[in-house]
Amino acid sequence: MAALFRPSSAAAVTVLLTCLPAGREDPSAGVHLTVADVASLVLAVVAGAVLLAIRGAARLPARALVLAPVAGAVSIAALASSDTLASAPGYVRYVQVFVLIPLAVLVTVRDRADAVIVGGALVGAASVQGLVGCVQALTGTGASYAGERVRAVGTFGALDVMGMAAVVSYGAIILLAVGLTLRGGRRAAALAGAALLGVPLALSLSRGTWLALLCAALVVLFLHSRVLAARVVLAGATAAIVLAFGVGTGEDVLGRRMASVTSAVSQPDQSLSDRYSLWHTAVGMWQEHPLTGVGPRRFAQLRDTYAPIELSSGSDTDDPVNGFQRQPLLSPHNMYLLTLSEQGLLGLVALGVFLGAMGWWALRGASLVAAGLMTWQIIDFAYGDIGGSPTLVMSVMLGLVLALVARPGIVAAPGAGPVAAGRTR
C-alpha cells in the first residue's frame, strides 16, 4: 500500500490514463486537453513539492543539466519566430514533453521501488494497448489498411496510427531486459511477456517500429551476452531466409506489409512518397531559416509554401470511432527534420545532445532497459515525431531513462543493474 502514496505514482497514473479511449476526434480542431495531460500537470506539481521538501534543485543529479540545451534552444526559436503567438502552443508542448515531464519523473524516481512503479506502468499500458489491438485486428474493428479495418491501433485510434506500436514497444523492451537479468520462473514469465507483445506489434503493420524494435532488442542482447546475441542473429537470419525463399511472404496483409520494407527506397508506396516529400519540405524551411528555424508548430502553417507539387493533400484514415476522414499532413513524420525546420540548427543540436548523451550514458552504464529504450527512440524519431497521448508515454519513458542513468544506485530497477549481474560469456 505504501507504493500507492509514492510521488512516482503520479508518473505511473499519467501513463495509464493515456489508455483511456479518446473518442471521436477532429484533426482540424487544434490543441485539446486530455485527462492524461491533466495528470502530467499533477505530476509536475508533485515533483515541485518533492524538490521543495529536499531543499530544491541542489539535490538534482548533475546529469539533469542535459535538459537545459533543449529548453534554451526552443525558447530562442519561439522568440525568433515571425509569428510568436502561433508558436506559443508548440513551445509549451515541446517544453512539456522534453523538459518538464522528464524532469518531474527524474525527481520522483529515486529508488528501486519508484523505478518498478513507473516501469510497471509502462508494461501495463503496453499490455492493455496490445490486447485491444489484437481484438481489433481479429474482429475487423481496427484502422483501415488496404480497404480492411485490420490494423491494430489500440485505444489511440486511426488518427494516431503509430501510437499503440510505440507504447507496446516500450513494454516489450522492458520485459526483455528484465527477463535477461532474472532467473527461473520470473525470467520465463518476463521473456514470454515480451514475446506475446510481438503479436500486436506485428498486427500494427508499422514497418518502422519493427525495425526499431529489432535494433533495440539486438542492443539489449549484445550488452547482456555477445554469445547469445550472435546466436539470435544467426537464428533470425536463417528464419528470414526461409520465409523469403522458402514459403514466401504470402499474399495476406501482414505478408504484403513485410515485403514492402525492402521496396521502401526503390518503389515507395504513397505513404512513403508523401513522407519523402514532407522531408523535402522541412529541409526547404531550414535552408531559409538555418539557425533558429521557422518557429515551433509553424511547419503545418508554412507547409504549402515549401512543399513539392507531388505531395498529397492529406492521408485517408478510417476506423469505427472516427469513421472515414481526410487527415491533413501537418508534420514531416521525422522528429529530427521537424526540429530542424522549426528550431533550426540550434534546436537539432540540442535534441541531438539530449538523446545522444542519454544513449551514451545508458550504454556505458550497462543499463539494459535504458539502452534498449533509447536505441528504439533514437531510431523511431527518424520516421516519427510527437503528437497525441502516446507522446506523454514517451516523455515519461525518457524521464525513467534519465533517472536510471543519472542515479546509477537504482541497481535493482528493471534491467538497470550492471550488465555483469546477468551477463554470460
C-alpha positions as CSV (number, residue, x, y, z in Angstrom):
1,M,0.0,0.0,0.0
2,A,2.9,2.4,0.7
3,A,3.7,2.4,-3.0
4,L,0.4,4.0,-3.8
5,F,1.5,7.1,-1.9
6,R,4.9,7.4,-3.6
7,P,5.4,10.5,-5.7
8,S,6.4,8.3,-8.6
9,S,2.8,7.0,-8.7
10,A,1.9,10.3,-10.4
11,A,4.1,9.3,-13.3
12,A,2.5,5.9,-13.4
13,V,-1.0,7.3,-13.4
14,T,-0.1,9.6,-16.3
15,V,1.0,6.6,-18.4
16,L,-2.1,4.5,-17.5
17,L,-4.5,7.4,-18.2
18,T,-3.3,7.6,-21.8
19,C,-5.1,4.2,-22.3
20,L,-8.5,5.8,-21.9
21,P,-10.3,5.8,-25.3
22,A,-10.0,9.2,-26.9
23,G,-13.4,9.1,-28.5
24,R,-14.2,10.9,-31.8
25,E,-11.6,13.5,-32.7
26,D,-11.5,16.2,-35.3
27,P,-7.9,16.6,-36.6
28,S,-8.5,20.2,-37.6
29,A,-9.8,21.2,-34.1
30,G,-6.3,22.1,-32.8
31,V,-5.0,21.5,-29.3
32,H,-7.3,19.8,-26.8
33,L,-6.5,18.9,-23.2
34,T,-6.9,15.2,-22.2
35,V,-7.1,13.6,-18.8
36,A,-3.6,12.4,-19.2
37,D,-2.4,16.0,-19.9
38,V,-4.0,17.0,-16.6
39,A,-2.3,14.1,-14.9
40,S,1.0,15.3,-16.3
41,L,0.4,18.7,-14.7
42,V,-0.3,17.0,-11.4
43,L,3.0,15.1,-11.9
44,A,4.8,18.4,-12.3
45,V,3.2,19.8,-9.2
46,V,4.1,16.7,-7.2
47,A,7.7,16.9,-8.4
48,G,7.9,20.6,-7.4
49,A,6.7,19.6,-3.9
50,V,9.4,16.9,-3.7
51,L,12.0,19.4,-4.7
52,L,10.9,21.9,-2.1
53,A,10.9,19.1,0.5
54,I,14.5,18.3,-0.3
55,R,15.6,21.9,-0.5
56,G,15.4,22.5,-4.2
57,A,17.4,21.7,-7.3
58,A,20.7,21.4,-5.5
59,R,19.7,17.8,-4.8
60,L,19.2,17.0,-8.5
61,P,21.9,14.8,-10.2
62,A,24.3,16.8,-12.4
63,R,23.1,14.9,-15.5
64,A,19.8,16.7,-15.3
65,L,21.6,19.6,-16.9
66,V,21.2,17.7,-20.2
67,L,17.7,19.1,-20.3
68,A,18.9,22.7,-20.3
69,P,20.0,23.0,-24.0
70,V,16.6,21.6,-25.1
71,A,14.8,24.3,-23.1
72,G,17.2,27.0,-24.3
73,A,17.0,26.2,-28.0
74,V,13.2,26.0,-28.2
75,S,12.9,29.3,-26.2
76,I,15.2,31.0,-28.7
77,A,13.3,29.6,-31.6
78,A,10.0,30.8,-30.2
79,L,11.3,34.3,-29.6
80,A,12.8,34.4,-33.1
81,S,9.6,33.2,-34.7
82,S,7.9,35.7,-37.1
83,D,4.6,34.7,-35.5
84,T,5.3,34.3,-31.8
85,L,1.6,33.8,-31.0
86,A,1.3,30.9,-33.4
87,S,4.5,29.4,-32.0
88,A,3.4,29.6,-28.3
89,P,1.4,26.4,-28.2
90,G,4.2,24.5,-29.8
91,Y,6.7,26.0,-27.4
92,V,4.6,24.9,-24.4
93,R,4.1,21.4,-25.7
94,Y,7.8,20.9,-26.6
95,V,8.9,22.1,-23.1
96,Q,6.3,19.9,-21.5
97,V,7.4,16.8,-23.4
98,F,11.2,17.1,-23.5
99,V,11.8,19.1,-20.3
100,L,9.1,19.3,-17.6
101,I,7.8,15.7,-17.6
102,P,11.3,14.0,-17.9
103,L,12.5,16.3,-15.1
104,A,9.4,15.5,-13.0
105,V,10.0,11.8,-13.4
106,L,13.7,12.2,-12.5
107,V,12.7,14.0,-9.3
108,T,10.1,11.4,-8.3
109,V,12.0,8.2,-9.3
110,R,14.6,8.0,-6.5
111,D,15.0,4.3,-5.7
112,R,14.3,0.7,-6.8
113,A,10.6,0.8,-5.9
114,D,10.0,4.0,-7.8
115,A,11.6,2.6,-11.0
116,V,9.5,-0.6,-10.6
117,I,6.3,1.5,-10.3
118,V,7.0,3.6,-13.4
119,G,8.4,0.7,-15.4
120,G,5.4,-1.5,-14.4
121,A,3.0,1.2,-15.6
122,L,4.7,1.2,-19.0
123,V,4.4,-2.5,-19.2
124,G,0.8,-2.3,-18.1
125,A,-0.1,0.3,-20.7
126,A,1.6,-1.8,-23.3
127,S,-0.4,-4.9,-22.3
128,V,-3.7,-3.0,-22.4
129,Q,-2.9,-1.5,-25.8
130,G,-1.7,-4.8,-27.2
131,L,-4.8,-6.7,-26.1
132,V,-7.1,-4.0,-27.6
133,G,-5.1,-4.1,-30.8
134,C,-5.3,-7.8,-31.1
135,V,-9.1,-7.7,-30.7
136,Q,-9.3,-5.0,-33.3
137,A,-7.3,-7.0,-35.8
138,L,-9.2,-10.2,-35.3
139,T,-12.6,-8.6,-35.3
140,G,-12.1,-6.1,-38.1
141,T,-12.6,-3.1,-35.9
142,G,-9.2,-1.5,-36.2
143,A,-7.9,1.1,-38.5
144,S,-8.3,0.7,-42.2
145,Y,-5.5,-0.8,-44.3
146,A,-6.0,-1.7,-48.0
147,G,-9.7,-1.3,-47.6
148,E,-10.0,-3.6,-44.5
149,R,-10.2,-2.5,-40.8
150,V,-7.5,-4.9,-39.7
151,R,-4.7,-2.6,-38.5
152,A,-4.2,-2.7,-34.7
153,V,-4.1,0.8,-33.2
154,G,-5.2,0.2,-29.6
155,T,-7.3,2.9,-27.9
156,F,-5.5,5.7,-29.8
157,G,-7.5,5.2,-33.0
158,A,-6.6,5.7,-36.7
159,L,-5.7,9.4,-36.1
160,D,-2.7,8.3,-34.1
161,V,-2.0,5.1,-36.0
162,M,1.5,4.5,-34.7
163,G,0.7,5.3,-31.0
164,M,-0.1,1.7,-30.0
165,A,3.1,0.3,-31.6
166,A,5.2,2.8,-29.7
167,V,3.7,2.0,-26.3
168,V,3.8,-1.7,-26.9
169,S,7.5,-1.5,-28.0
170,Y,8.3,0.2,-24.6
171,G,6.7,-2.7,-22.8
172,A,8.4,-5.4,-24.9
173,I,11.9,-3.8,-24.4
174,I,11.4,-3.5,-20.6
175,L,10.2,-7.2,-20.3
176,L,13.1,-8.4,-22.5
177,A,15.7,-6.5,-20.4
178,V,14.1,-7.7,-17.2
179,G,13.9,-11.3,-18.3
180,L,17.6,-11.4,-19.2
181,T,18.6,-10.3,-15.7
182,L,16.3,-12.6,-13.8
183,R,16.3,-16.4,-13.2
184,G,13.9,-19.2,-13.1
185,G,10.2,-18.7,-13.4
186,R,10.3,-15.0,-13.3
187,R,12.8,-15.0,-16.2
188,A,10.5,-17.2,-18.3
189,A,7.4,-15.1,-17.5
190,A,9.1,-11.8,-18.5
191,L,10.5,-13.2,-21.7
192,A,7.2,-14.8,-22.6
193,G,5.5,-11.4,-22.0
194,A,7.9,-9.7,-24.3
195,A,7.3,-12.4,-27.0
196,L,3.5,-12.0,-26.6
197,L,3.7,-8.3,-27.2
198,G,5.3,-9.1,-30.5
199,V,1.9,-10.2,-31.7
200,P,0.1,-6.8,-31.5
201,L,3.3,-5.2,-32.9
202,A,3.1,-7.4,-35.9
203,L,-0.6,-6.5,-36.3
204,S,0.2,-2.8,-36.1
205,L,1.7,-3.0,-39.6
206,S,4.2,-0.4,-38.6
207,R,7.3,-1.1,-40.6
208,G,9.5,1.5,-38.8
209,T,8.5,0.1,-35.4
210,W,9.5,-3.4,-36.4
211,L,13.0,-2.2,-37.5
212,A,13.4,-0.1,-34.4
213,L,12.5,-2.9,-32.1
214,L,14.8,-5.3,-33.8
215,C,17.7,-2.9,-33.3
216,A,16.8,-2.3,-29.7
217,A,16.5,-6.0,-29.0
218,L,19.9,-6.6,-30.5
219,V,21.5,-3.9,-28.4
220,V,20.0,-5.4,-25.2
221,L,21.1,-8.9,-26.1
222,F,24.6,-7.7,-27.0
223,L,25.0,-5.9,-23.7
224,H,23.8,-8.9,-21.9
225,S,25.8,-11.5,-23.8
226,R,27.6,-11.3,-27.0
227,V,27.4,-15.1,-27.5
228,L,23.6,-15.0,-27.1
229,A,23.3,-12.0,-29.4
230,A,25.3,-13.9,-32.1
231,R,23.1,-16.9,-31.7
232,V,19.9,-14.9,-32.0
233,V,21.2,-13.0,-35.1
234,L,22.1,-16.4,-36.8
235,A,18.7,-17.9,-35.9
236,G,16.9,-14.8,-37.1
237,A,18.9,-14.6,-40.4
238,T,18.1,-18.3,-41.0
239,A,14.4,-17.7,-40.4
240,A,14.3,-14.7,-42.7
241,I,15.9,-16.7,-45.5
242,V,13.4,-19.5,-45.0
243,L,10.5,-17.0,-45.0
244,A,11.7,-15.1,-48.1
245,F,12.8,-18.0,-50.3
246,G,11.0,-21.0,-48.8
247,V,7.4,-20.2,-48.0
248,G,7.5,-16.6,-49.3
249,T,5.9,-13.6,-47.6
250,G,2.4,-14.5,-48.7
251,E,-0.5,-12.6,-50.1
252,D,-2.0,-11.7,-46.8
253,V,-2.0,-8.2,-45.3
254,L,1.0,-8.9,-43.0
255,G,3.0,-10.5,-45.7
256,R,2.5,-7.6,-48.1
257,R,3.4,-5.2,-45.4
258,M,6.6,-7.1,-44.7
259,A,7.5,-7.3,-48.3
260,S,7.1,-3.5,-48.7
261,V,10.0,-2.9,-46.3
262,T,12.5,-4.0,-48.9
263,S,10.9,-1.7,-51.5
264,A,10.8,1.4,-49.3
265,V,13.5,3.2,-51.4
266,S,13.2,1.7,-54.9
267,Q,9.4,1.5,-55.1
268,P,7.9,3.5,-52.2
269,D,4.1,3.4,-51.7
270,Q,2.0,6.5,-51.5
271,S,2.6,6.9,-47.7
272,L,6.3,6.7,-48.1
273,S,6.3,9.0,-51.1
274,D,4.4,11.6,-49.1
275,R,6.8,11.2,-46.3
276,Y,9.8,11.9,-48.6
277,S,8.0,15.0,-49.9
278,L,7.4,16.2,-46.3
279,W,11.1,15.7,-45.5
280,H,12.0,17.8,-48.6
281,T,9.6,20.5,-47.3
282,A,11.3,20.5,-43.9
283,V,14.7,20.9,-45.4
284,G,13.4,23.8,-47.5
285,M,12.2,25.6,-44.4
286,W,15.5,25.1,-42.7
287,Q,17.5,26.4,-45.7
288,E,15.8,29.7,-45.4
289,H,15.9,29.9,-41.6
290,P,19.1,27.9,-40.8
291,L,19.9,29.0,-37.2
292,T,16.5,29.2,-35.4
293,G,14.0,27.7,-37.8
294,V,10.6,29.0,-38.7
295,G,9.3,28.7,-35.1
296,P,7.6,25.9,-33.0
297,R,4.4,24.5,-34.6
298,R,4.8,26.5,-37.8
299,F,5.6,23.6,-40.1
300,A,1.9,23.0,-40.7
301,Q,1.3,26.7,-41.3
302,L,4.1,27.1,-43.9
303,R,3.9,23.6,-45.4
304,D,2.3,24.5,-48.7
305,T,4.8,27.3,-49.3
306,Y,7.7,24.8,-49.4
307,A,6.0,21.5,-50.4
308,P,6.8,19.9,-53.8
309,I,3.8,19.5,-56.1
310,E,3.7,15.8,-55.8
311,L,2.7,15.9,-52.0
312,S,-0.8,14.6,-51.4
313,S,-3.4,16.9,-49.8
314,G,-3.8,14.5,-46.9
315,S,-3.9,10.9,-45.7
316,D,-7.1,8.9,-45.6
317,T,-7.9,7.3,-42.2
318,D,-10.8,5.1,-41.2
319,D,-11.9,3.4,-38.0
320,P,-15.2,2.5,-36.3
321,V,-15.0,5.5,-33.9
322,N,-13.9,8.4,-36.2
323,G,-15.2,6.9,-39.5
324,F,-13.6,8.0,-42.8
325,Q,-11.5,11.2,-42.6
326,R,-9.1,13.0,-44.7
327,Q,-6.3,13.8,-42.3
328,P,-4.0,16.7,-43.2
329,L,-0.3,16.1,-43.3
330,L,0.9,18.5,-40.6
331,S,4.4,17.3,-39.8
332,P,7.3,15.7,-41.7
333,H,7.0,12.4,-39.6
334,N,10.6,12.8,-38.7
335,M,11.5,14.4,-35.3
336,Y,14.9,15.4,-36.4
337,L,13.7,17.2,-39.5
338,L,10.7,18.7,-37.6
339,T,13.1,20.2,-35.1
340,L,15.5,21.3,-37.8
341,S,12.7,23.1,-39.7
342,E,11.1,24.7,-36.6
343,Q,14.1,25.3,-34.4
344,G,17.0,25.3,-36.8
345,L,20.5,24.1,-36.1
346,L,20.3,25.2,-32.5
347,G,17.3,23.0,-31.9
348,L,18.6,20.0,-33.7
349,V,22.0,20.2,-31.9
350,A,20.2,20.5,-28.5
351,L,18.0,17.5,-29.3
352,G,21.0,15.5,-30.5
353,V,22.9,16.3,-27.4
354,F,20.0,15.3,-25.2
355,L,19.3,12.0,-27.0
356,G,23.0,11.2,-27.6
357,A,24.0,11.8,-24.0
358,M,21.3,9.7,-22.6
359,G,22.1,6.9,-25.1
360,W,25.8,7.0,-24.3
361,W,25.2,7.0,-20.5
362,A,22.9,4.0,-20.9
363,L,25.4,2.1,-22.9
364,R,28.3,3.0,-20.7
365,G,26.4,2.3,-17.5
366,A,25.2,-1.1,-18.9
367,S,21.6,-0.4,-18.2
368,L,19.7,-2.8,-20.3
369,V,16.3,-1.1,-20.1
370,A,17.8,2.4,-20.7
371,A,19.9,1.2,-23.6
372,G,17.1,-0.6,-25.3
373,L,14.6,2.2,-24.9
374,M,17.0,4.9,-26.1
375,T,18.0,2.8,-29.1
376,W,14.3,2.4,-30.0
377,Q,13.5,6.0,-29.6
378,I,16.5,7.4,-31.5
379,I,15.6,5.2,-34.5
380,D,11.9,5.9,-34.1
381,F,12.5,9.6,-34.4
382,A,13.8,9.0,-38.0
383,Y,10.3,8.2,-39.1
384,G,8.0,9.6,-36.4
385,D,7.5,12.7,-34.3
386,I,5.5,13.9,-31.3
387,G,1.7,14.3,-31.1
388,G,-1.2,12.9,-29.2
389,S,-1.5,10.9,-25.9
390,P,1.4,8.4,-26.8
391,T,3.8,11.4,-26.6
392,L,3.1,11.6,-22.9
393,V,4.1,7.9,-22.5
394,M,7.3,8.7,-24.4
395,S,8.0,11.6,-22.2
396,V,7.6,9.5,-19.0
397,M,9.8,6.9,-20.6
398,L,12.5,9.5,-21.2
399,G,12.3,10.5,-17.6
400,L,12.7,6.9,-16.4
401,V,15.8,6.5,-18.6
402,L,17.2,9.8,-17.2
403,A,16.6,8.6,-13.7
404,L,18.3,5.3,-14.4
405,V,21.4,6.9,-16.0
406,A,21.5,9.8,-13.5
407,R,21.2,7.7,-10.4
408,P,23.3,4.5,-11.0
409,G,22.3,3.4,-7.5
410,I,19.0,2.3,-8.8
411,V,20.7,-1.0,-9.5
412,A,17.6,-3.2,-8.9
413,A,15.2,-1.3,-11.2
414,P,14.0,-3.4,-14.1
415,G,17.1,-4.2,-16.2
416,A,19.0,-1.2,-14.7
417,G,21.7,-3.1,-12.8
418,P,25.2,-3.8,-14.0
419,V,25.4,-6.0,-17.0
420,A,27.7,-8.3,-15.1
421,A,24.7,-9.2,-13.0
422,G,23.2,-11.1,-15.9
423,R,26.0,-11.5,-18.4
424,T,27.0,-14.8,-19.8
425,R,30.1,-15.2,-22.0
